[in-house]
C-alpha cells in the first residue's frame, strides 16, 4: 500500500491512519516534512523524542584531569 498524506497535524496522524485502514502494529515507513515556516531543529526533535535519555545514566568516563593539554580561551 502506498499513499501520500498531505498537511496533517501531528496530533491527528494516528486518527488519519486508522481512517485509511492501517492496522495497529502494522509497520510503516514514514517521511516527515514540516510545512511550517520554521521547521524544528534536529536537536529539538531528539530532545523531544527522548532517544538519548539513557546517556544521563551512563557514567562519566573522562574528567578534566584526563586532558593532556589544557586549552585557554
PDB file of N, H, CA, C and O in Angstrom:
ATOM      1  N   UNK A   1       0.851  -1.162   0.000  1.00  0.00           N
ATOM      2  CA  UNK A   1       0.000   0.000   0.000  1.00  0.00           C
ATOM      3  C   UNK A   1       0.901   1.231   0.000  1.00  0.00           C
ATOM      4  O   UNK A   1       1.786   1.344   0.848  1.00  0.00           O
ATOM      5  N   UNK A   2       0.693   2.136  -0.920  1.00  0.00           N
ATOM      6  H   UNK A   2      -0.025   2.043  -1.609  1.00  0.00           H
ATOM      7  CA  UNK A   2       1.469   3.366  -0.947  1.00  0.00           C
ATOM      8  C   UNK A   2       0.492   4.525  -1.049  1.00  0.00           C
ATOM      9  O   UNK A   2      -0.249   4.649  -2.024  1.00  0.00           O
ATOM     10  N   UNK A   3       0.504   5.372  -0.027  1.00  0.00           N
ATOM     11  H   UNK A   3       1.106   5.271   0.765  1.00  0.00           H
ATOM     12  CA  UNK A   3      -0.370   6.540  -0.011  1.00  0.00           C
ATOM     13  C   UNK A   3       0.438   7.730   0.453  1.00  0.00           C
ATOM     14  O   UNK A   3       1.363   7.595   1.254  1.00  0.00           O
ATOM     15  N   UNK A   4       0.088   8.884  -0.049  1.00  0.00           N
ATOM     16  H   UNK A   4      -0.664   8.994  -0.700  1.00  0.00           H
ATOM     17  CA  UNK A   4       0.736  10.113   0.376  1.00  0.00           C
ATOM     18  C   UNK A   4      -0.291  10.928   1.140  1.00  0.00           C
ATOM     19  O   UNK A   4      -1.362  11.241   0.620  1.00  0.00           O
ATOM     20  N   UNK A   5       0.040  11.268   2.369  1.00  0.00           N
ATOM     21  H   UNK A   5       0.910  11.013   2.791  1.00  0.00           H
ATOM     22  CA  UNK A   5      -0.837  12.082   3.201  1.00  0.00           C
ATOM     23  C   UNK A   5      -0.259  13.483   3.254  1.00  0.00           C
ATOM     24  O   UNK A   5       0.910  13.654   3.601  1.00  0.00           O
ATOM     25  N   UNK A   6      -1.040  14.471   2.922  1.00  0.00           N
ATOM     26  H   UNK A   6      -1.989  14.332   2.640  1.00  0.00           H
ATOM     27  CA  UNK A   6      -0.562  15.853   2.906  1.00  0.00           C
ATOM     28  C   UNK A   6      -1.231  16.685   3.979  1.00  0.00           C
ATOM     29  O   UNK A   6      -2.423  16.530   4.246  1.00  0.00           O
ATOM     30  N   UNK A   7      -0.462  17.566   4.590  1.00  0.00           N
ATOM     31  H   UNK A   7       0.505  17.692   4.372  1.00  0.00           H
ATOM     32  CA  UNK A   7      -0.966  18.595   5.503  1.00  0.00           C
ATOM     33  C   UNK A   7      -1.826  18.026   6.631  1.00  0.00           C
ATOM     34  O   UNK A   7      -3.005  18.355   6.756  1.00  0.00           O
ATOM     35  N   UNK A   8      -1.217  17.171   7.445  1.00  0.00           N
ATOM     36  H   UNK A   8      -0.259  16.903   7.344  1.00  0.00           H
ATOM     37  CA  UNK A   8      -1.914  16.583   8.592  1.00  0.00           C
ATOM     38  C   UNK A   8      -1.218  17.057   9.858  1.00  0.00           C
ATOM     39  O   UNK A   8       0.008  17.007   9.956  1.00  0.00           O
ATOM     40  N   UNK A   9      -2.004  17.519  10.830  1.00  0.00           N
ATOM     41  H   UNK A   9      -3.000  17.560  10.750  1.00  0.00           H
ATOM     42  CA  UNK A   9      -1.441  17.948  12.100  1.00  0.00           C
ATOM     43  C   UNK A   9      -0.864  16.741  12.824  1.00  0.00           C
ATOM     44  O   UNK A   9      -1.415  15.642  12.747  1.00  0.00           O
ATOM     45  N   UNK A  10       0.252  16.945  13.532  1.00  0.00           N
ATOM     46  H   UNK A  10       0.700  17.837  13.594  1.00  0.00           H
ATOM     47  CA  UNK A  10       0.958  15.846  14.191  1.00  0.00           C
ATOM     48  C   UNK A  10       0.050  15.058  15.129  1.00  0.00           C
ATOM     49  O   UNK A  10       0.136  13.831  15.171  1.00  0.00           O
ATOM     50  N   UNK A  11      -0.802  15.722  15.870  1.00  0.00           N
ATOM     51  H   UNK A  11      -0.872  16.719  15.837  1.00  0.00           H
ATOM     52  CA  UNK A  11      -1.673  15.033  16.818  1.00  0.00           C
ATOM     53  C   UNK A  11      -2.779  14.231  16.168  1.00  0.00           C
ATOM     54  O   UNK A  11      -3.447  13.449  16.844  1.00  0.00           O
ATOM     55  N   UNK A  12      -2.994  14.407  14.854  1.00  0.00           N
ATOM     56  H   UNK A  12      -2.451  15.042  14.305  1.00  0.00           H
ATOM     57  CA  UNK A  12      -4.088  13.730  14.174  1.00  0.00           C
ATOM     58  C   UNK A  12      -3.622  12.646  13.205  1.00  0.00           C
ATOM     59  O   UNK A  12      -4.432  12.073  12.476  1.00  0.00           O
ATOM     60  N   UNK A  13      -2.317  12.364  13.195  1.00  0.00           N
ATOM     61  H   UNK A  13      -1.659  12.829  13.787  1.00  0.00           H
ATOM     62  CA  UNK A  13      -1.783  11.351  12.278  1.00  0.00           C
ATOM     63  C   UNK A  13      -2.372   9.980  12.576  1.00  0.00           C
ATOM     64  O   UNK A  13      -2.776   9.271  11.654  1.00  0.00           O
ATOM     65  N   UNK A  14      -2.427   9.590  13.854  1.00  0.00           N
ATOM     66  H   UNK A  14      -2.099  10.165  14.603  1.00  0.00           H
ATOM     67  CA  UNK A  14      -2.949   8.274  14.222  1.00  0.00           C
ATOM     68  C   UNK A  14      -4.384   8.107  13.755  1.00  0.00           C
ATOM     69  O   UNK A  14      -4.739   7.060  13.213  1.00  0.00           O
ATOM     70  N   UNK A  15      -5.215   9.124  13.956  1.00  0.00           N
ATOM     71  H   UNK A  15      -4.926   9.974  14.396  1.00  0.00           H
ATOM     72  CA  UNK A  15      -6.609   9.051  13.520  1.00  0.00           C
ATOM     73  C   UNK A  15      -6.708   8.921  12.006  1.00  0.00           C
ATOM     74  O   UNK A  15      -7.538   8.169  11.495  1.00  0.00           O
ATOM     75  N   UNK A  16      -5.865   9.651  11.293  1.00  0.00           N
ATOM     76  H   UNK A  16      -5.190  10.262  11.708  1.00  0.00           H
ATOM     77  CA  UNK A  16      -5.885   9.606   9.828  1.00  0.00           C
ATOM     78  C   UNK A  16      -5.464   8.227   9.323  1.00  0.00           C
ATOM     79  O   UNK A  16      -6.064   7.704   8.384  1.00  0.00           O
ATOM     80  N   UNK A  17      -4.443   7.638   9.933  1.00  0.00           N
ATOM     81  H   UNK A  17      -3.955   8.063  10.695  1.00  0.00           H
ATOM     82  CA  UNK A  17      -4.018   6.294   9.534  1.00  0.00           C
ATOM     83  C   UNK A  17      -5.114   5.277   9.806  1.00  0.00           C
ATOM     84  O   UNK A  17      -5.384   4.410   8.975  1.00  0.00           O
ATOM     85  N   UNK A  18      -5.745   5.382  10.967  1.00  0.00           N
ATOM     86  H   UNK A  18      -5.526   6.087  11.642  1.00  0.00           H
ATOM     87  CA  UNK A  18      -6.839   4.473  11.317  1.00  0.00           C
ATOM     88  C   UNK A  18      -7.986   4.617  10.313  1.00  0.00           C
ATOM     89  O   UNK A  18      -8.570   3.621   9.886  1.00  0.00           O
ATOM     90  N   UNK A  19      -8.300   5.843   9.943  1.00  0.00           N
ATOM     91  H   UNK A  19      -7.826   6.652  10.290  1.00  0.00           H
ATOM     92  CA  UNK A  19      -9.379   6.113   8.990  1.00  0.00           C
ATOM     93  C   UNK A  19      -9.075   5.482   7.635  1.00  0.00           C
ATOM     94  O   UNK A  19      -9.988   5.062   6.925  1.00  0.00           O
ATOM     95  N   UNK A  20      -7.802   5.415   7.280  1.00  0.00           N
ATOM     96  H   UNK A  20      -7.060   5.756   7.857  1.00  0.00           H
ATOM     97  CA  UNK A  20      -7.407   4.840   5.989  1.00  0.00           C
ATOM     98  C   UNK A  20      -7.191   3.327   6.050  1.00  0.00           C
ATOM     99  O   UNK A  20      -6.773   2.716   5.066  1.00  0.00           O
ATOM    100  N   UNK A  21      -7.476   2.731   7.198  1.00  0.00           N
ATOM    101  H   UNK A  21      -7.816   3.227   7.997  1.00  0.00           H
ATOM    102  CA  UNK A  21      -7.430   1.280   7.302  1.00  0.00           C
ATOM    103  C   UNK A  21      -6.088   0.693   7.691  1.00  0.00           C
ATOM    104  O   UNK A  21      -5.873  -0.507   7.523  1.00  0.00           O
ATOM    105  N   UNK A  22      -5.180   1.509   8.208  1.00  0.00           N
ATOM    106  H   UNK A  22      -5.355   2.484   8.345  1.00  0.00           H
ATOM    107  CA  UNK A  22      -3.885   0.993   8.651  1.00  0.00           C
ATOM    108  C   UNK A  22      -4.089   0.346  10.018  1.00  0.00           C
ATOM    109  O   UNK A  22      -4.543   0.989  10.964  1.00  0.00           O
ATOM    110  N   UNK A  23      -3.745  -0.936  10.102  1.00  0.00           N
ATOM    111  H   UNK A  23      -3.376  -1.459   9.334  1.00  0.00           H
ATOM    112  CA  UNK A  23      -3.970  -1.703  11.324  1.00  0.00           C
ATOM    113  C   UNK A  23      -2.945  -1.347  12.404  1.00  0.00           C
ATOM    114  O   UNK A  23      -1.799  -1.037  12.079  1.00  0.00           O
ATOM    115  N   UNK A  24      -3.334  -1.387  13.679  1.00  0.00           N
ATOM    116  H   UNK A  24      -4.265  -1.639  13.943  1.00  0.00           H
ATOM    117  CA  UNK A  24      -2.359  -1.208  14.763  1.00  0.00           C
ATOM    118  C   UNK A  24      -1.302  -2.305  14.674  1.00  0.00           C
ATOM    119  O   UNK A  24      -1.631  -3.465  14.425  1.00  0.00           O
ATOM    120  N   UNK A  25      -0.058  -1.951  14.873  1.00  0.00           N
ATOM    121  H   UNK A  25       0.210  -1.009  15.076  1.00  0.00           H
ATOM    122  CA  UNK A  25       1.033  -2.911  14.803  1.00  0.00           C
ATOM    123  C   UNK A  25       1.607  -3.069  13.405  1.00  0.00           C
ATOM    124  O   UNK A  25       2.648  -3.704  13.237  1.00  0.00           O
ATOM    125  N   UNK A  26       0.947  -2.501  12.395  1.00  0.00           N
ATOM    126  H   UNK A  26       0.102  -1.985  12.531  1.00  0.00           H
ATOM    127  CA  UNK A  26       1.472  -2.584  11.031  1.00  0.00           C
ATOM    128  C   UNK A  26       2.711  -1.708  10.934  1.00  0.00           C
ATOM    129  O   UNK A  26       2.726  -0.590  11.450  1.00  0.00           O
ATOM    130  N   UNK A  27       3.745  -2.208  10.277  1.00  0.00           N
ATOM    131  H   UNK A  27       3.732  -3.116   9.858  1.00  0.00           H
ATOM    132  CA  UNK A  27       4.991  -1.457  10.152  1.00  0.00           C
ATOM    133  C   UNK A  27       4.875  -0.494   8.982  1.00  0.00           C
ATOM    134  O   UNK A  27       4.365  -0.847   7.918  1.00  0.00           O
ATOM    135  N   UNK A  28       5.357   0.735   9.192  1.00  0.00           N
ATOM    136  H   UNK A  28       5.771   1.022  10.056  1.00  0.00           H
ATOM    137  CA  UNK A  28       5.263   1.784   8.181  1.00  0.00           C
ATOM    138  C   UNK A  28       6.620   2.427   7.958  1.00  0.00           C
ATOM    139  O   UNK A  28       7.460   2.438   8.859  1.00  0.00           O
ATOM    140  N   UNK A  29       6.836   2.953   6.789  1.00  0.00           N
ATOM    141  H   UNK A  29       6.154   2.945   6.057  1.00  0.00           H
ATOM    142  CA  UNK A  29       7.984   3.823   6.526  1.00  0.00           C
ATOM    143  C   UNK A  29       7.399   5.228   6.427  1.00  0.00           C
ATOM    144  O   UNK A  29       6.495   5.487   5.633  1.00  0.00           O
ATOM    145  N   UNK A  30       7.931   6.125   7.247  1.00  0.00           N
ATOM    146  H   UNK A  30       8.665   5.915   7.892  1.00  0.00           H
ATOM    147  CA  UNK A  30       7.369   7.467   7.348  1.00  0.00           C
ATOM    148  C   UNK A  30       8.430   8.498   7.001  1.00  0.00           C
ATOM    149  O   UNK A  30       9.558   8.424   7.488  1.00  0.00           O
ATOM    150  N   UNK A  31       8.073   9.452   6.166  1.00  0.00           N
ATOM    151  H   UNK A  31       7.157   9.512   5.770  1.00  0.00           H
ATOM    152  CA  UNK A  31       8.924  10.592   5.857  1.00  0.00           C
ATOM    153  C   UNK A  31       8.186  11.824   6.364  1.00  0.00           C
ATOM    154  O   UNK A  31       7.040  12.064   5.986  1.00  0.00           O
ATOM    155  N   UNK A  32       8.841  12.602   7.219  1.00  0.00           N
ATOM    156  H   UNK A  32       9.772  12.406   7.526  1.00  0.00           H
ATOM    157  CA  UNK A  32       8.204  13.776   7.799  1.00  0.00           C
ATOM    158  C   UNK A  32       8.847  15.030   7.231  1.00  0.00           C
ATOM    159  O   UNK A  32      10.063  15.208   7.304  1.00  0.00           O
ATOM    160  N   UNK A  33       8.027  15.885   6.673  1.00  0.00           N
ATOM    161  H   UNK A  33       7.040  15.740   6.614  1.00  0.00           H
ATOM    162  CA  UNK A  33       8.476  17.185   6.189  1.00  0.00           C
ATOM    163  C   UNK A  33       7.582  18.234   6.831  1.00  0.00           C
ATOM    164  O   UNK A  33       6.357  18.151   6.743  1.00  0.00           O
ATOM    165  N   UNK A  34       8.177  19.191   7.457  1.00  0.00           N
ATOM    166  H   UNK A  34       9.172  19.258   7.528  1.00  0.00           H
ATOM    167  CA  UNK A  34       7.409  20.260   8.085  1.00  0.00           C
ATOM    168  C   UNK A  34       7.046  21.294   7.034  1.00  0.00           C
ATOM    169  O   UNK A  34       7.895  21.704   6.242  1.00  0.00           O
ATOM    170  N   UNK A  35       5.794  21.717   7.025  1.00  0.00           N
ATOM    171  H   UNK A  35       5.105  21.384   7.668  1.00  0.00           H
ATOM    172  CA  UNK A  35       5.375  22.751   6.085  1.00  0.00           C
ATOM    173  C   UNK A  35       5.240  24.102   6.782  1.00  0.00           C
ATOM    174  O   UNK A  35       4.775  25.078   6.192  1.00  0.00           O
ATOM    175  N   UNK A  36       5.649  24.137   8.032  1.00  0.00           N
ATOM    176  H   UNK A  36       6.026  23.344   8.510  1.00  0.00           H
ATOM    177  CA  UNK A  36       5.645  25.388   8.779  1.00  0.00           C
ATOM    178  C   UNK A  36       6.794  26.269   8.294  1.00  0.00           C
ATOM    179  O   UNK A  36       7.733  25.784   7.664  1.00  0.00           O
ATOM    180  N   UNK A  37       6.713  27.547   8.587  1.00  0.00           N
ATOM    181  H   UNK A  37       5.950  27.941   9.099  1.00  0.00           H
ATOM    182  CA  UNK A  37       7.761  28.487   8.197  1.00  0.00           C
ATOM    183  C   UNK A  37       9.093  28.119   8.851  1.00  0.00           C
ATOM    184  O   UNK A  37      10.149  28.227   8.227  1.00  0.00           O
ATOM    185  N   UNK A  38       9.037  27.690  10.090  1.00  0.00           N
ATOM    186  H   UNK A  38       8.179  27.602  10.597  1.00  0.00           H
ATOM    187  CA  UNK A  38      10.262  27.332  10.808  1.00  0.00           C
ATOM    188  C   UNK A  38      10.171  25.873  11.242  1.00  0.00           C
ATOM    189  O   UNK A  38       9.380  25.527  12.118  1.00  0.00           O
ATOM    190  N   UNK A  39      10.971  25.037  10.635  1.00  0.00           N
ATOM    191  H   UNK A  39      11.614  25.318   9.923  1.00  0.00           H
ATOM    192  CA  UNK A  39      10.978  23.613  10.974  1.00  0.00           C
ATOM    193  C   UNK A  39      11.705  23.406  12.297  1.00  0.00           C
ATOM    194  O   UNK A  39      12.622  24.159  12.624  1.00  0.00           O
ATOM    195  N   UNK A  40      11.305  22.390  13.062  1.00  0.00           N
ATOM    196  H   UNK A  40      10.560  21.778  12.797  1.00  0.00           H
ATOM    197  CA  UNK A  40      12.014  22.122  14.313  1.00  0.00           C
ATOM    198  C   UNK A  40      13.447  21.676  14.028  1.00  0.00           C
ATOM    199  O   UNK A  40      13.722  21.048  13.006  1.00  0.00           O
ATOM    200  N   UNK A  41      14.346  22.007  14.937  1.00  0.00           N
ATOM    201  H   UNK A  41      14.123  22.518  15.767  1.00  0.00           H
ATOM    202  CA  UNK A  41      15.741  21.617  14.760  1.00  0.00           C
ATOM    203  C   UNK A  41      15.902  20.126  15.044  1.00  0.00           C
ATOM    204  O   UNK A  41      15.086  19.525  15.743  1.00  0.00           O
ATOM    205  N   UNK A  42      16.942  19.549  14.506  1.00  0.00           N
ATOM    206  H   UNK A  42      17.605  20.037  13.938  1.00  0.00           H
ATOM    207  CA  UNK A  42      17.229  18.136  14.739  1.00  0.00           C
ATOM    208  C   UNK A  42      17.477  17.892  16.228  1.00  0.00           C
ATOM    209  O   UNK A  42      17.042  16.882  16.779  1.00  0.00           O
ATOM    210  N   UNK A  43      18.178  18.822  16.870  1.00  0.00           N
ATOM    211  H   UNK A  43      18.532  19.643  16.422  1.00  0.00           H
ATOM    212  CA  UNK A  43      18.439  18.703  18.307  1.00  0.00           C
ATOM    213  C   UNK A  43      17.137  18.741  19.096  1.00  0.00           C
ATOM    214  O   UNK A  43      16.952  17.975  20.041  1.00  0.00           O
ATOM    215  N   UNK A  44      16.234  19.641  18.701  1.00  0.00           N
ATOM    216  H   UNK A  44      16.384  20.264  17.933  1.00  0.00           H
ATOM    217  CA  UNK A  44      14.941  19.736  19.372  1.00  0.00           C
ATOM    218  C   UNK A  44      14.114  18.469  19.221  1.00  0.00           C
ATOM    219  O   UNK A  44      13.463  18.028  20.168  1.00  0.00           O
ATOM    220  N   UNK A  45      14.140  17.882  18.022  1.00  0.00           N
ATOM    221  H   UNK A  45      14.669  18.240  17.253  1.00  0.00           H
ATOM    222  CA  UNK A  45      13.406  16.636  17.798  1.00  0.00           C
ATOM    223  C   UNK A  45      14.001  15.502  18.625  1.00  0.00           C
ATOM    224  O   UNK A  45      13.265  14.687  19.181  1.00  0.00           O
ATOM    225  N   UNK A  46      15.328  15.446  18.709  1.00  0.00           N
ATOM    226  H   UNK A  46      15.925  16.108  18.257  1.00  0.00           H
ATOM    227  CA  UNK A  46      15.971  14.407  19.515  1.00  0.00           C
ATOM    228  C   UNK A  46      15.612  14.557  20.986  1.00  0.00           C
ATOM    229  O   UNK A  46      15.332  13.566  21.661  1.00  0.00           O
ATOM    230  N   UNK A  47      15.618  15.776  21.481  1.00  0.00           N
ATOM    231  H   UNK A  47      15.846  16.581  20.933  1.00  0.00           H
ATOM    232  CA  UNK A  47      15.288  16.017  22.886  1.00  0.00           C
ATOM    233  C   UNK A  47      13.836  15.650  23.164  1.00  0.00           C
ATOM    234  O   UNK A  47      13.534  15.020  24.177  1.00  0.00           O
ATOM    235  N   UNK A  48      12.940  16.043  22.269  1.00  0.00           N
ATOM    236  H   UNK A  48      13.186  16.555  21.446  1.00  0.00           H
ATOM    237  CA  UNK A  48      11.521  15.743  22.452  1.00  0.00           C
ATOM    238  C   UNK A  48      11.245  14.248  22.332  1.00  0.00           C
ATOM    239  O   UNK A  48      10.348  13.721  22.990  1.00  0.00           O
ATOM    240  N   UNK A  49      12.022  13.567  21.486  1.00  0.00           N
ATOM    241  H   UNK A  49      12.751  13.996  20.951  1.00  0.00           H
ATOM    242  CA  UNK A  49      11.833  12.133  21.285  1.00  0.00           C
ATOM    243  C   UNK A  49      12.430  11.279  22.381  1.00  0.00           C
ATOM    244  O   UNK A  49      12.117  10.093  22.482  1.00  0.00           O
ATOM    245  N   UNK A  50      13.283  11.861  23.203  1.00  0.00           N
ATOM    246  H   UNK A  50      13.537  12.825  23.121  1.00  0.00           H
ATOM    247  CA  UNK A  50      13.893  11.206  24.356  1.00  0.00           C
ATOM    248  C   UNK A  50      14.767  10.019  23.965  1.00  0.00           C
ATOM    249  O   UNK A  50      14.969   9.108  24.768  1.00  0.00           O
ATOM    250  N   UNK A  51      15.288  10.022  22.738  1.00  0.00           N
ATOM    251  H   UNK A  51      15.124  10.763  22.086  1.00  0.00           H
ATOM    252  CA  UNK A  51      16.107   8.918  22.255  1.00  0.00           C
ATOM    253  C   UNK A  51      17.442   8.816  22.994  1.00  0.00           C
ATOM    254  O   UNK A  51      18.026   7.735  23.068  1.00  0.00           O
ATOM    255  N   UNK A  52      17.920   9.916  23.532  1.00  0.00           N
ATOM    256  H   UNK A  52      17.445  10.794  23.471  1.00  0.00           H
ATOM    257  CA  UNK A  52      19.229   9.917  24.172  1.00  0.00           C
ATOM    258  C   UNK A  52      19.136  10.048  25.692  1.00  0.00           C
ATOM    259  O   UNK A  52      20.138  10.350  26.342  1.00  0.00           O
ATOM    260  N   UNK A  53      17.972   9.832  26.262  1.00  0.00           N
ATOM    261  H   UNK A  53      17.158   9.587  25.734  1.00  0.00           H
ATOM    262  CA  UNK A  53      17.804   9.932  27.719  1.00  0.00           C
ATOM    263  C   UNK A  53      18.701   8.949  28.468  1.00  0.00           C
ATOM    264  O   UNK A  53      19.115   9.223  29.595  1.00  0.00           O
ATOM    265  N   UNK A  54      18.999   7.821  27.855  1.00  0.00           N
ATOM    266  H   UNK A  54      18.662   7.599  26.940  1.00  0.00           H
ATOM    267  CA  UNK A  54      19.811   6.805  28.519  1.00  0.00           C
ATOM    268  C   UNK A  54      21.219   7.320  28.821  1.00  0.00           C
ATOM    269  O   UNK A  54      21.891   6.792  29.707  1.00  0.00           O
ATOM    270  N   UNK A  55      21.668   8.340  28.099  1.00  0.00           N
ATOM    271  H   UNK A  55      21.122   8.769  27.380  1.00  0.00           H
ATOM    272  CA  UNK A  55      23.012   8.868  28.344  1.00  0.00           C
ATOM    273  C   UNK A  55      23.147   9.504  29.732  1.00  0.00           C
ATOM    274  O   UNK A  55      24.243   9.546  30.290  1.00  0.00           O
ATOM    275  N   UNK A  56      22.050   9.992  30.280  1.00  0.00           N
ATOM    276  H   UNK A  56      21.159   9.957  29.827  1.00  0.00           H
ATOM    277  CA  UNK A  56      22.093  10.606  31.612  1.00  0.00           C
ATOM    278  C   UNK A  56      22.485   9.586  32.677  1.00  0.00           C
ATOM    279  O   UNK A  56      23.031   9.952  33.718  1.00  0.00           O
ATOM    280  N   UNK A  57      22.211   8.318  32.421  1.00  0.00           N
ATOM    281  H   UNK A  57      21.767   8.020  31.575  1.00  0.00           H
ATOM    282  CA  UNK A  57      22.515   7.267  33.393  1.00  0.00           C
ATOM    283  C   UNK A  57      23.905   6.664  33.196  1.00  0.00           C
ATOM    284  O   UNK A  57      24.378   5.900  34.037  1.00  0.00           O
ATOM    285  N   UNK A  58      24.555   7.008  32.090  1.00  0.00           N
ATOM    286  H   UNK A  58      24.170   7.629  31.407  1.00  0.00           H
ATOM    287  CA  UNK A  58      25.882   6.473  31.809  1.00  0.00           C
ATOM    288  C   UNK A  58      26.927   7.177  32.682  1.00  0.00           C
ATOM    289  O   UNK A  58      26.810   8.379  32.924  1.00  0.00           O
ATOM    290  N   UNK A  59      27.927   6.463  33.150  1.00  0.00           N
ATOM    291  H   UNK A  59      28.022   5.487  32.954  1.00  0.00           H
ATOM    292  CA  UNK A  59      28.968   7.100  33.969  1.00  0.00           C
ATOM    293  C   UNK A  59      29.850   8.006  33.101  1.00  0.00           C
ATOM    294  O   UNK A  59      30.055   7.741  31.917  1.00  0.00           O
ATOM    295  N   UNK A  60      30.361   9.063  33.702  1.00  0.00           N
ATOM    296  H   UNK A  60      30.195   9.278  34.665  1.00  0.00           H
ATOM    297  CA  UNK A  60      31.327   9.917  33.016  1.00  0.00           C
ATOM    298  C   UNK A  60      32.671   9.199  33.044  1.00  0.00           C
ATOM    299  O   UNK A  60      33.214   8.922  34.114  1.00  0.00           O
ATOM    300  N   UNK A  61      33.197   8.903  31.875  1.00  0.00           N
ATOM    301  H   UNK A  61      32.756   9.128  31.006  1.00  0.00           H
ATOM    302  CA  UNK A  61      34.436   8.137  31.794  1.00  0.00           C
ATOM    303  C   UNK A  61      35.675   9.017  31.886  1.00  0.00           C
ATOM    304  O   UNK A  61      36.739   8.553  32.296  1.00  0.00           O
ATOM    305  N   UNK A  62      35.543  10.278  31.507  1.00  0.00           N
ATOM    306  H   UNK A  62      34.679  10.655  31.174  1.00  0.00           H
ATOM    307  CA  UNK A  62      36.705  11.163  31.475  1.00  0.00           C
ATOM    308  C   UNK A  62      36.419  12.430  32.278  1.00  0.00           C
ATOM    309  O   UNK A  62      35.276  12.879  32.366  1.00  0.00           O
ATOM    310  N   UNK A  63      37.478  12.998  32.862  1.00  0.00           N
ATOM    311  H   UNK A  63      38.406  12.633  32.791  1.00  0.00           H
ATOM    312  CA  UNK A  63      37.370  14.250  33.592  1.00  0.00           C
ATOM    313  C   UNK A  63      38.409  15.215  33.047  1.00  0.00           C
ATOM    314  O   UNK A  63      39.183  14.859  32.159  1.00  0.00           O
ATOM    315  N   UNK A  64      38.432  16.435  33.574  1.00  0.00           N
ATOM    316  H   UNK A  64      37.803  16.724  34.296  1.00  0.00           H
ATOM    317  CA  UNK A  64      39.441  17.410  33.159  1.00  0.00           C
ATOM    318  C   UNK A  64      40.855  16.919  33.470  1.00  0.00           C
ATOM    319  O   UNK A  64      41.811  17.309  32.799  1.00  0.00           O
ATOM    320  N   UNK A  65      40.988  16.074  34.473  1.00  0.00           N
ATOM    321  H   UNK A  65      40.212  15.757  35.019  1.00  0.00           H
ATOM    322  CA  UNK A  65      42.309  15.546  34.830  1.00  0.00           C
ATOM    323  C   UNK A  65      42.884  14.648  33.735  1.00  0.00           C
ATOM    324  O   UNK A  65      44.092  14.414  33.695  1.00  0.00           O
ATOM    325  N   UNK A  66      42.029  14.148  32.854  1.00  0.00           N
ATOM    326  H   UNK A  66      41.048  14.338  32.886  1.00  0.00           H
ATOM    327  CA  UNK A  66      42.484  13.277  31.773  1.00  0.00           C
ATOM    328  C   UNK A  66      43.046  14.055  30.579  1.00  0.00           C
ATOM    329  O   UNK A  66      43.615  13.457  29.666  1.00  0.00           O
ATOM    330  N   UNK A  67      42.892  15.377  30.579  1.00  0.00           N
ATOM    331  H   UNK A  67      42.429  15.863  31.320  1.00  0.00           H
ATOM    332  CA  UNK A  67      43.378  16.176  29.460  1.00  0.00           C
ATOM    333  C   UNK A  67      44.899  16.154  29.402  1.00  0.00           C
ATOM    334  O   UNK A  67      45.566  16.290  30.427  1.00  0.00           O
ATOM    335  N   UNK A  68      45.432  15.987  28.232  1.00  0.00           N
ATOM    336  H   UNK A  68      44.889  15.876  27.399  1.00  0.00           H
ATOM    337  CA  UNK A  68      46.886  16.017  28.048  1.00  0.00           C
ATOM    338  C   UNK A  68      47.353  17.460  28.047  1.00  0.00           C
ATOM    339  O   UNK A  68      48.410  17.777  28.591  1.00  0.00           O
ATOM    340  N   UNK A  69      46.574  18.325  27.442  1.00  0.00           N
ATOM    341  H   UNK A  69      45.715  18.067  26.999  1.00  0.00           H
ATOM    342  CA  UNK A  69      46.930  19.738  27.375  1.00  0.00           C
ATOM    343  C   UNK A  69      45.658  20.549  27.621  1.00  0.00           C
ATOM    344  O   UNK A  69      44.628  20.282  27.002  1.00  0.00           O
ATOM    345  N   UNK A  70      45.718  21.515  28.499  1.00  0.00           N
ATOM    346  H   UNK A  70      46.554  21.731  29.002  1.00  0.00           H
ATOM    347  CA  UNK A  70      44.546  22.333  28.806  1.00  0.00           C
ATOM    348  C   UNK A  70      44.554  23.545  27.876  1.00  0.00           C
ATOM    349  O   UNK A  70      45.555  24.252  27.763  1.00  0.00           O
ATOM    350  N   UNK A  71      43.430  23.768  27.223  1.00  0.00           N
ATOM    351  H   UNK A  71      42.617  23.194  27.315  1.00  0.00           H
ATOM    352  CA  UNK A  71      43.300  24.889  26.289  1.00  0.00           C
ATOM    353  C   UNK A  71      42.698  26.090  27.002  1.00  0.00           C
ATOM    354  O   UNK A  71      41.810  25.944  27.841  1.00  0.00           O
ATOM    355  N   UNK A  72      43.183  27.268  26.664  1.00  0.00           N
ATOM    356  H   UNK A  72      43.904  27.387  25.982  1.00  0.00           H
ATOM    357  CA  UNK A  72      42.663  28.504  27.260  1.00  0.00           C
ATOM    358  C   UNK A  72      41.947  29.303  26.187  1.00  0.00           C
ATOM    359  O   UNK A  72      42.289  29.239  25.006  1.00  0.00           O
ATOM    360  N   UNK A  73      40.952  30.051  26.618  1.00  0.00           N
ATOM    361  H   UNK A  73      40.673  30.103  27.577  1.00  0.00           H
ATOM    362  CA  UNK A  73      40.185  30.875  25.669  1.00  0.00           C
ATOM    363  C   UNK A  73      40.700  32.278  25.658  1.00  0.00           C
ATOM    364  O   UNK A  73      40.183  33.119  24.923  1.00  0.00           O
TER     365      UNK A  73
END
